[in-house]
Amino acid sequence: MKLSRKQKETTAKLIDWWDCQDLLHEGQAQQLKESTELKSINWKKVAEYLMGLAVVSIIVAFFTLVADKWILEIFERLFEISDLAILLLLLFLTFFFYLAGWRIHRHPRRYNLSLETLLLLGSLSFGGALNYFGSILHLNGFPEIFLILVFAFHAFAISHIYKSIIFSAIGWLGIMLWLALESSRQGDWDGSWMGMNIAFRFVFFSLIPLITGMLFKKSGAFASFSKISEQTGWLFFWISLWGLALFGNHDTLSSWEAVPAASLLPWGMAMGIISTGFWVAGRKRNNSQWKWMGGVTLIVNAYTQFFLFLWDPLHPALFFAILGVSFWMLGSRAEKIKR
């Protein structure tokens, strides 16, 4: 049993008193004392708090400085610097942060939080450098959007070099963003690409990280990468299905508002069938992940249809009464499962 120093001293005195009163068997007092230990400080949590305070302090210092007129004048002069000079500065900062990260990479367990912070600062600098690079060359269209893909693959490289799961996720998010923007560009930014809105597109785009994760799952060197890839794919897949259940294949908000809720029912039914399929398959194969995904998305889909069909016709009091009862039933069920 872990106790604070004061609690340990009080407990020891209480055990001694019990022993003096012959309330314990021979040797039991020593056993009770040995069963207690001092609580150790969670230095990881302390480090997180200190890093957070450091960021807050820097932000406060920044806003305090810019309040002075002479500091404002300095910032005005900095903004007059050419884009090329800012690009070089950002590249230097990128090199500096990544080099500092590499120096402490030899002690990842001791300085894991510091390493991730330096890598994030380096990636921000590199992203800014790519932005200014595109501005200097006046890139637009495909070359401009392609810079996002460059940043994504840079994140994958950082993830592999420094064994950082966070940057694997950043890389996949970059690829998903590039796919969304590039497909929209090819569709002349009108919301539709090959007859599909953004939600419909991502049902297929999500298969890229999903299949990649499955292919690398058996590879020991890329085990952690495969896991985050597969999780990213599932996340986008289910969010895309939910978007279809809610908005259908409409590419504008005005066209969605003009149609009755009944026209969206087939999309909701499709999500319900897929969710049920995963839940049933998860039970048969004893796959907790499939059961969890199928069950959660079934509930989300049910509430989505509830809002779509009953928001307008029902009186607000009745609507929220039904909603409250449903939440109570789910809570009761969850409570039983926990027990």
Secondary structure in CASP SS format (residue, H / E / C, confidence):
PFRMAT SS
TARGET T0000
AUTHOR 0000-0000-0000
METHOD secondary structure of the structure
MODEL  1
M C 1.00
K E 1.00
L E 1.00
S C 1.00
R H 1.00
K H 1.00
Q H 1.00
K H 1.00
E H 1.00
T H 1.00
T H 1.00
A H 1.00
K H 1.00
L H 1.00
I H 1.00
D H 1.00
W H 1.00
W H 1.00
D H 1.00
C H 1.00
Q C 1.00
D C 1.00
L C 1.00
L C 1.00
H C 1.00
E C 1.00
G C 1.00
Q H 1.00
A H 1.00
Q H 1.00
Q H 1.00
L H 1.00
K H 1.00
E H 1.00
S C 1.00
T C 1.00
E E 1.00
L E 1.00
K C 1.00
S C 1.00
I C 1.00
N C 1.00
W H 1.00
K H 1.00
K H 1.00
V H 1.00
A H 1.00
E H 1.00
Y H 1.00
L H 1.00
M H 1.00
G H 1.00
L H 1.00
A H 1.00
V H 1.00
V H 1.00
S H 1.00
I H 1.00
I H 1.00
V H 1.00
A H 1.00
F H 1.00
F H 1.00
T H 1.00
L H 1.00
V H 1.00
A C 1.00
D C 1.00
K H 1.00
W H 1.00
I H 1.00
L H 1.00
E H 1.00
I H 1.00
F H 1.00
E H 1.00
R H 1.00
L H 1.00
F H 1.00
E C 1.00
I C 1.00
S C 1.00
D H 1.00
L H 1.00
A H 1.00
I H 1.00
L H 1.00
L H 1.00
L H 1.00
L H 1.00
L H 1.00
F H 1.00
L H 1.00
T H 1.00
F H 1.00
F H 1.00
F H 1.00
Y H 1.00
L H 1.00
A H 1.00
G H 1.00
W H 1.00
R H 1.00
I H 1.00
H C 1.00
R C 1.00
H C 1.00
P C 1.00
R C 1.00
R C 1.00
Y C 1.00
N H 1.00
L H 1.00
S H 1.00
L H 1.00
E H 1.00
T H 1.00
L H 1.00
L H 1.00
L H 1.00
L H 1.00
G H 1.00
S H 1.00
L H 1.00
S H 1.00
F H 1.00
G H 1.00
G H 1.00
A H 1.00
L H 1.00
N H 1.00
Y H 1.00
F H 1.00
G H 1.00
S H 1.00
I H 1.00
L C 1.00
H C 1.00
L C 1.00
N C 1.00
G C 1.00
F H 1.00
P H 1.00
E H 1.00
I H 1.00
F H 1.00
L H 1.00
I H 1.00
L H 1.00
V H 1.00
F H 1.00
A H 1.00
F H 1.00
H H 1.00
A H 1.00
F H 1.00
A H 1.00
I H 1.00
S H 1.00
H H 1.00
I H 1.00
Y H 1.00
K C 1.00
S C 1.00
I H 1.00
I H 1.00
F H 1.00
S H 1.00
A H 1.00
I H 1.00
G H 1.00
W H 1.00
L H 1.00
G H 1.00
I H 1.00
M H 1.00
L H 1.00
W H 1.00
L H 1.00
A H 1.00
L H 1.00
E H 1.00
S H 1.00
S H 1.00
R H 1.00
Q H 1.00
G C 1.00
D C 1.00
W C 1.00
D C 1.00
G C 1.00
S C 1.00
W E 1.00
M C 1.00
G C 1.00
M E 1.00
N C 1.00
I H 1.00
A H 1.00
F H 1.00
R H 1.00
F H 1.00
V H 1.00
F H 1.00
F H 1.00
S C 1.00
L H 1.00
I H 1.00
P H 1.00
L H 1.00
I H 1.00
T H 1.00
G H 1.00
M H 1.00
L H 1.00
F H 1.00
K C 1.00
K C 1.00
S C 1.00
G H 1.00
A H 1.00
F H 1.00
A H 1.00
S H 1.00
F H 1.00
S H 1.00
K H 1.00
I H 1.00
S H 1.00
E H 1.00
Q H 1.00
T H 1.00
G H 1.00
W H 1.00
L H 1.00
F H 1.00
F H 1.00
W H 1.00
I H 1.00
S H 1.00
L H 1.00
W H 1.00
G H 1.00
L H 1.00
A H 1.00
L H 1.00
F H 1.00
G C 1.00
N C 1.00
H C 1.00
D C 1.00
T C 1.00
L H 1.00
S H 1.00
S H 1.00
W H 1.00
E H 1.00
A C 1.00
V C 1.00
P C 1.00
A H 1.00
A H 1.00
S H 1.00
L H 1.00
L H 1.00
P H 1.00
W H 1.00
G H 1.00
M H 1.00
A H 1.00
M H 1.00
G H 1.00
I H 1.00
I H 1.00
S H 1.00
T H 1.00
G H 1.00
F H 1.00
W H 1.00
V H 1.00
A H 1.00
G H 1.00
R H 1.00
K H 1.00
R H 1.00
N C 1.00
N C 1.00
S H 1.00
Q H 1.00
W H 1.00
K H 1.00
W H 1.00
M H 1.00
G H 1.00
G H 1.00
V H 1.00
T H 1.00
L H 1.00
I H 1.00
V H 1.00
N H 1.00
A H 1.00
Y H 1.00
T H 1.00
Q H 1.00
F H 1.00
F H 1.00
L H 1.00
F H 1.00
L H 1.00
W C 1.00
D C 1.00
P C 1.00
L C 1.00
H C 1.00
P H 1.00
A H 1.00
L H 1.00
F H 1.00
F H 1.00
A H 1.00
I H 1.00
L H 1.00
G H 1.00
V H 1.00
S H 1.00
F H 1.00
W H 1.00
M H 1.00
L H 1.00
G H 1.00
S H 1.00
R H 1.00
A H 1.00
E H 1.00
K H 1.00
I H 1.00
K H 1.00
R C 1.00
END
